[in-house]
């Protein structure tokens, strides 16, 4: 076929038989099967568009769920942080209270110790005073039993007065 000729049905049966048959088959297929293929393609196109719309709706729903979940996560993280801060503050407050209580207990213990020491000192002073008086009375009794002269009586009186003065000073 030369380049300047156009397409069309060739009348030379021997040369164009196969080409003509192919063109006829294509024409028959397009004429009879074309509508069925068009309707199948239209249905397929509609099905694809429907699937795309559903996929878009699912994607939108999933995106919304993701955003909601992200908000919930952020809220939970904020609550965790808030609870952590409250816990640390509570621990700090409790530690302060324990320190204050320990200081009070220590002060009570020191006060109790001082009071105990004070009473023990007074007890010992009274015992010493009592021993001094007992000793003085024993000496007086010995002197009375040996006989008293004026010099001895004067020393007994002086010793008794000094002992009484010492005893009254210790009691104050």
Secondary structure by P-SEA (a helix, b strand, c coil): ccccccccccccccccaaaaaaaaaaaaaaacaaaaaaaaaaaaaaaaaaaaaaaaaaaaaaaaaaaaaaaaaaaaaaaaaaaaaaaaaaaaaaaaaaaaaaaaaaaaaaaaaaaaaaaaaaaaaaaaaaaaaaaaaaaaaaaaaacccaaaaaaaaaaaaaaaaaaaaaac
